[in-house]
Amino acid sequence: MKTITKIISLSAMTLALASCSDLGSNPMHSAERSRNLDNPKVTGETYAQQVCSTCHGLNGQSINPTFPNLAHQTKEYIATELHELKDETRLDPKAQQFMWGVARNLTDKQINELADYYSKQPAPVNTNYADPKLAAEGKKIWQEGNLSQGVPACSGCHGENAEGAANIPRLAGQHKNYLYKQLMVFNDDYELVNDHKDIQSNLELPGTQENGQPWRAGNNGAVMELMAHGLNDEQKEAVANYLQTVR
């Protein structure tokens, strides 16, 4: 958390210096340009552009595949996840490491504004490399499922084009690294995650929380755990590669 805080502070300082000439001309600017994470007067849009953009990109399209794209995500899903992060009930390790501290002081109004802001951003077009063979296999799983293991078609919930709906997240154009990691979190396959350096970008995940309980990722965790357990490692990777190519 110290590292991410330092990054946010440096980013905020740069933005502050670039916009000093605007301060003071309007009494609202002081509140709007505050970098205080616990300042309830800062709007969600300002928060998104001056804090969240450090990891998720200015318009919610992250450059680092470790961090998910938020652009064009469903408003309901973002709001739900932010509430879970604020309440520390979203328990996957990277959520704890990067997001618990950031979300802790968000007001309900800021959460609603953040969700609204990202939902209105243009849909991401992911140009990162995806393995064509894996993507083709992933498309088949997405459309048909893996019925021998009790996994229905992913499109049944997430939509034919992975557009999502309400609390079911949009996955189209999402980074394969992030998606693969989340599937592994749902499956509790931490050893496989940590060994899979190519797709994981050296993300290291512990097997359990400090209290010995398994990690859980998101409000649809119970459903997704069943799905993830029905896919082997290569199939998870295939689905992640496919979704990265969806426009």
C-alpha positions as CSV (number, residue, x, y, z in Angstrom):
1,M,0.0,0.0,0.0
2,K,2.9,2.3,0.6
3,T,4.0,2.0,-3.0
4,I,0.6,2.7,-4.4
5,T,0.2,5.7,-2.1
6,K,3.5,7.1,-3.2
7,I,2.5,6.7,-6.9
8,I,-0.8,8.4,-6.2
9,S,0.9,11.3,-4.4
10,L,3.4,11.8,-7.2
11,S,0.7,11.7,-9.8
12,A,-1.4,14.2,-7.9
13,M,1.5,16.5,-7.4
14,T,2.2,16.6,-11.1
15,L,-1.5,17.4,-11.9
16,A,-1.5,20.1,-9.2
17,L,1.5,21.9,-10.7
18,A,0.0,21.7,-14.1
19,S,-3.2,23.3,-13.1
20,C,-2.2,25.9,-10.5
21,S,-3.4,28.7,-12.7
22,D,-7.0,27.5,-12.3
23,L,-7.0,27.5,-8.5
24,G,-8.5,30.4,-6.7
25,S,-10.5,31.8,-9.6
26,N,-13.5,29.7,-8.6
27,P,-14.3,28.9,-4.9
28,M,-15.3,25.3,-6.0
29,H,-12.0,24.6,-7.5
30,S,-10.2,24.2,-4.2
31,A,-12.5,21.4,-3.2
32,E,-12.6,19.8,-6.6
33,R,-8.8,19.8,-6.9
34,S,-8.2,18.5,-3.4
35,R,-6.0,15.3,-3.4
36,N,-7.4,14.4,0.1
37,L,-8.7,10.9,-0.3
38,D,-11.2,11.4,2.5
39,N,-12.5,14.7,1.2
40,P,-16.3,14.1,0.6
41,K,-16.5,17.3,-1.5
42,V,-14.4,15.8,-4.3
43,T,-16.7,14.5,-7.1
44,G,-16.5,11.0,-8.5
45,E,-15.3,12.3,-11.9
46,T,-12.5,14.3,-10.3
47,Y,-11.6,11.3,-8.2
48,A,-11.5,9.1,-11.3
49,Q,-9.3,11.5,-13.3
50,Q,-6.9,12.4,-10.5
51,V,-6.6,9.2,-8.4
52,C,-8.1,6.1,-10.2
53,S,-6.4,7.0,-13.4
54,T,-3.0,6.2,-11.9
55,C,-3.8,2.5,-12.4
56,H,-6.9,2.4,-14.5
57,G,-6.1,5.1,-17.1
58,L,-7.7,8.5,-17.5
59,N,-10.8,7.1,-19.3
60,G,-10.8,3.8,-17.6
61,Q,-8.6,2.0,-20.1
62,S,-5.6,0.7,-18.2
63,I,-2.2,0.3,-19.9
64,N,-0.9,-2.2,-17.4
65,P,-2.8,-5.5,-17.9
66,T,-2.5,-6.2,-14.2
67,F,-5.3,-3.6,-13.6
68,P,-8.7,-4.1,-15.2
69,N,-10.3,-1.8,-17.8
70,L,-13.2,0.1,-16.2
71,A,-14.4,1.9,-19.3
72,H,-18.0,1.1,-20.4
73,Q,-18.4,-1.3,-17.5
74,T,-21.9,-1.5,-16.2
75,K,-22.8,1.1,-13.6
76,E,-24.4,-1.4,-11.3
77,Y,-21.4,-3.6,-11.2
78,I,-18.9,-0.9,-10.5
79,A,-21.1,0.5,-7.7
80,T,-21.5,-2.9,-6.1
81,E,-17.8,-3.7,-6.3
82,L,-16.8,-0.3,-4.8
83,H,-19.2,-0.9,-1.9
84,E,-17.7,-4.3,-1.3
85,L,-14.2,-2.9,-1.5
86,K,-15.1,-0.1,0.9
87,D,-16.7,-2.6,3.3
88,E,-13.7,-5.0,2.8
89,T,-16.0,-7.8,1.8
90,R,-14.3,-8.3,-1.6
91,L,-11.5,-10.5,-0.4
92,D,-9.3,-11.4,-3.4
93,P,-5.7,-10.5,-2.5
94,K,-5.1,-7.8,-5.1
95,A,-8.3,-6.1,-4.1
96,Q,-7.0,-6.0,-0.5
97,Q,-3.6,-4.8,-1.6
98,F,-4.6,-2.0,-4.0
99,M,-8.3,-1.1,-3.4
100,W,-9.3,-1.4,0.2
101,G,-7.4,1.7,1.3
102,V,-8.5,3.7,-1.7
103,A,-12.2,2.8,-1.4
104,R,-12.4,3.1,2.4
105,N,-13.3,6.8,2.5
106,L,-15.5,7.0,-0.5
107,T,-19.0,8.3,0.1
108,D,-22.1,6.7,-1.4
109,K,-22.4,9.8,-3.6
110,Q,-18.8,9.4,-4.9
111,I,-19.3,5.7,-5.5
112,N,-22.4,6.5,-7.6
113,E,-20.6,9.2,-9.5
114,L,-17.6,7.0,-10.2
115,A,-19.8,4.2,-11.5
116,D,-21.7,6.7,-13.7
117,Y,-18.5,8.2,-15.0
118,Y,-16.9,4.9,-16.0
119,S,-20.1,3.4,-17.5
120,K,-20.3,6.4,-19.9
121,Q,-16.7,6.0,-21.2
122,P,-16.1,4.6,-24.7
123,A,-15.7,0.8,-24.8
124,P,-12.1,-0.3,-24.7
125,V,-10.5,-1.8,-27.8
126,N,-7.7,-4.1,-26.6
127,T,-4.8,-4.3,-29.0
128,N,-2.6,-6.4,-26.8
129,Y,-1.5,-9.8,-28.2
130,A,-3.9,-12.7,-27.8
131,D,-3.0,-16.2,-28.9
132,P,-5.3,-17.0,-31.9
133,K,-5.5,-20.7,-31.2
134,L,-6.4,-20.2,-27.5
135,A,-8.8,-17.4,-28.5
136,A,-10.6,-19.8,-30.8
137,E,-10.9,-22.4,-28.1
138,G,-12.1,-19.7,-25.7
139,K,-14.8,-18.6,-28.1
140,K,-16.2,-22.1,-28.2
141,I,-16.3,-22.3,-24.4
142,W,-17.9,-18.9,-24.3
143,Q,-20.6,-19.9,-26.7
144,E,-21.1,-23.5,-25.8
145,G,-19.7,-24.0,-22.3
146,N,-17.9,-27.1,-21.0
147,L,-21.0,-29.3,-20.5
148,S,-19.0,-32.4,-19.5
149,Q,-17.8,-30.5,-16.4
150,G,-21.2,-28.8,-15.8
151,V,-20.1,-25.4,-17.1
152,P,-22.8,-23.7,-19.2
153,A,-22.1,-21.2,-21.9
154,C,-20.6,-18.1,-20.4
155,S,-22.6,-16.0,-22.8
156,G,-25.8,-17.1,-20.9
157,C,-25.0,-14.6,-18.2
158,H,-22.4,-12.2,-19.6
159,G,-24.1,-11.8,-23.0
160,E,-23.2,-13.0,-26.5
161,N,-20.6,-10.3,-26.9
162,A,-19.6,-10.2,-23.3
163,E,-21.4,-6.9,-22.8
164,G,-22.6,-7.7,-19.3
165,A,-25.9,-6.5,-17.7
166,A,-26.5,-4.8,-14.4
167,N,-24.5,-6.6,-11.7
168,I,-23.0,-9.1,-14.2
169,P,-19.8,-7.4,-15.5
170,R,-18.9,-6.5,-19.0
171,L,-15.8,-8.6,-20.0
172,A,-15.4,-7.6,-23.7
173,G,-11.9,-6.2,-24.3
174,Q,-10.7,-6.9,-20.8
175,H,-7.0,-7.8,-20.2
176,K,-6.4,-11.5,-20.4
177,N,-3.9,-11.2,-17.5
178,Y,-6.5,-9.8,-15.2
179,L,-9.2,-12.2,-16.4
180,Y,-7.0,-15.3,-15.9
181,K,-6.0,-14.2,-12.5
182,Q,-9.6,-13.7,-11.4
183,L,-10.5,-17.1,-12.7
184,M,-7.7,-18.6,-10.7
185,V,-8.9,-16.7,-7.6
186,F,-12.4,-18.1,-8.1
187,N,-10.8,-21.6,-8.4
188,D,-8.3,-21.2,-5.5
189,D,-5.5,-22.3,-7.8
190,Y,-2.8,-20.1,-6.4
191,E,0.1,-22.4,-7.2
192,L,-0.9,-22.4,-10.9
193,V,-1.3,-18.6,-10.8
194,N,2.1,-18.0,-9.3
195,D,3.8,-20.4,-11.7
196,H,2.2,-19.0,-14.9
197,K,4.6,-16.1,-15.5
198,D,3.7,-15.4,-19.1
199,I,0.1,-14.5,-18.6
200,Q,0.4,-13.4,-15.0
201,S,3.0,-10.7,-15.3
202,N,4.6,-11.9,-12.0
203,L,1.5,-11.4,-9.9
204,E,2.0,-13.4,-6.7
205,L,-1.1,-14.6,-4.8
206,P,-1.1,-16.2,-1.4
207,G,-3.1,-19.4,-0.9
208,T,-5.2,-18.1,2.0
209,Q,-5.8,-14.9,4.0
210,E,-3.9,-14.4,7.2
211,N,-6.8,-15.9,9.1
212,G,-6.6,-19.1,7.1
213,Q,-9.8,-18.5,5.1
214,P,-9.8,-18.7,1.3
215,W,-9.9,-15.6,-0.8
216,R,-13.2,-14.6,-2.6
217,A,-13.5,-12.3,-5.6
218,G,-16.6,-10.2,-6.0
219,N,-20.3,-10.4,-5.4
220,N,-20.9,-13.3,-7.9
221,G,-18.2,-15.3,-6.3
222,A,-20.3,-18.4,-5.5
223,V,-21.5,-18.8,-9.0
224,M,-18.1,-18.1,-10.6
225,E,-16.4,-20.6,-8.3
226,L,-18.6,-23.4,-9.8
227,M,-17.8,-22.2,-13.3
228,A,-14.0,-21.9,-12.6
229,H,-13.8,-25.4,-11.1
230,G,-15.2,-26.8,-14.3
231,L,-12.4,-25.4,-16.5
232,N,-8.8,-26.6,-16.5
233,D,-5.8,-24.2,-16.6
234,E,-5.6,-24.1,-20.4
235,Q,-9.3,-23.5,-20.8
236,K,-9.2,-20.6,-18.4
237,E,-6.4,-19.1,-20.4
238,A,-8.3,-19.7,-23.6
239,V,-11.4,-17.8,-22.3
240,A,-9.2,-15.0,-21.1
241,N,-7.5,-14.7,-24.5
242,Y,-10.8,-14.8,-26.3
243,L,-12.4,-12.0,-24.2
244,Q,-9.4,-9.7,-24.8
245,T,-10.2,-9.9,-28.6
246,V,-13.9,-9.1,-28.2
247,R,-14.9,-5.6,-29.4
